[in-house]
Amino acid sequence: MAKKTVASIQKGEGRAFAKVIKMVKSPKTGAYMFQEEIVHNDKVKDHFTK
């Protein structure tokens, strides 16, 4: 499924976006989870500082 998402944003203005994966610790169980989002290239650093 990830290949399909990445391939679909490579056309036209899709190159202005990036798929970012952030590791987040669950407050309930303490286990780590991965959060995936598609973010504009200008906002990638802001996404990781949240």
N, C-alpha and C positions, 0 to 999 in steps of 0.2 A: 504494500500500500504506500509506503514512503516513496518508492521510486515513482509512482504515479503522481504524487503530490509535487515532487521536485521537478519532474518532467513537464508538468502543466504550467509551472511558473517560469519556465525558461523562455517562453514565447513573448515577444513584444516587450511591454513594460514590466514583465515579471522579473527581469534581471535586477530590478531595483529592490527586490525583496530577498530575505534570507530565512532559512529554516533554522531556528535556534533550539537547542536542547539544554534545559537547566535541571540540575539535580536539587530536589527539594526534600527536606526532612519532614516526615509526617508528625504533627504534634500529638496525635493520638497513640500511635504505636511506636514511634521512634525509628521506623524503617525509612529508607530513602526511596523516593520515587522520581521518575523522569517526567518533566513537563515539556511538551513540544509545542512551539508556536511558530507562525510565519509572521515576521516583523520586517518593516521597512529598513533598509540599510542604514539610514540616518539614526534610527532609534535602537540599534542593537546594544550599544553600551548602556543606554538607559534601562533596557530590559533586564540586564544582569545586575544593575545596582539596586533594583527594587527588593 
